Every structure is written in structure tokens, then in C-alpha cells.
């Protein structure tokens, strides 16, 4: 069963989040090849097996099929990030849980060419507002390695609450890594995260 409000395309200015498509494979692979040094230190890896940074279209196809199955079952929302009409990265809402929790996690990456322009904070804000609106969730969590300053700036610009360190939380770049946990609940955003982000950019 699909999550409420899916599929959907979300836009703000030049930033667009739309459902991941199989035909994104060429752009995804090209972007990953061009950004190996930028992305590889933060890449999730299996505890056993290949630790190679993945860029091939075959890998993309397998990943996309898995994420689309997650979307059909209501457990995830896989988005492609566009800036203007250019492929710029990926944002996934994953681990959607209902019951007494009603929560999910967000993960993301952006092509270095588009970093520092406010695209990813805008994308995260769009996704959070959609999750708290049509999808009907209550809490969103984002976990980031302490050393990943660029990703931490995204959530800090948005004013997400830091909840502490999760020791050896995920297998990243070949080893178990600590992550800083950030979170936000619906009650903290009476007017939405996108409006807060726009206000912060205007006053900043």
C-alpha cells in the first residue's frame, strides 16, 4: 500500500523533488563518477563484501527497483533532486513506521556543483513538510557523521534539534561510524519547515 501523498512532485523556486525514475540512471551514474572524492567518505557500505564506491548504472537499477518497491509498500519516498532542469542529487525518506511512532528518516546527497546554494536545505524542508502533511507522520530524524560538516550545515540551517551521538550507528566507508542524530516533530513546525527556512534566509 502506497504512503498517502505519493507519488508527488514538490517544488520551490529552482528546486524540485520528484519521484526517482529508472531513466535517471545515466545522470545518477555520471554525477556519482564526477563526485567520488566528495561523496565516498559518507557512503553507506555493507559490513561484509565490497567497499567500492558505487557508480554504475547496473547498481542504480538495482537500487531504484528496491526503492520503488519501498514506495509501493508505503515504507519509503525516493526522490530525485533537480536544480533547474539539471540532475543534482537524491533524497530518500526511509523507514516509514506507523503505529504509535509515525516517524521516518531522511538521507540525502548532492552533486558538489550545486552545494552551497541552498538547494539541499530547501529540498529537506519540502520533504519534511510533505511528510508532516499528506503523508501524516509525526517525527523526522536525520543522522549524520560528526565529520560531515556539509551535511550538518543543512540541518543546522533548518534549525533541527540535535539529540546526541549514536555510537557506531551505521557502516560507512568500510567501518562502523558514530552519527549525530537530528530530529523534528510536527508540533515544532506550526507553519512548516519551508516557511522557517525562507524566513531564516531573508533575515540572514
Secondary structure by P-SEA (a helix, b strand, c coil): ccccccccccccccbbbccccccaaaaaaaaaaaccccccccccccccccccccccaaaaaaaaaaaaaaaaaccbbbbbbbcccccccccccccccccccccccccccccccccccaaaaaaaaaaaaaaaccccccbbbbbbcccaaaaaaaaaaaccccccccccccccccbbbbbbbbbcccccccccaaaaaaaaaaac
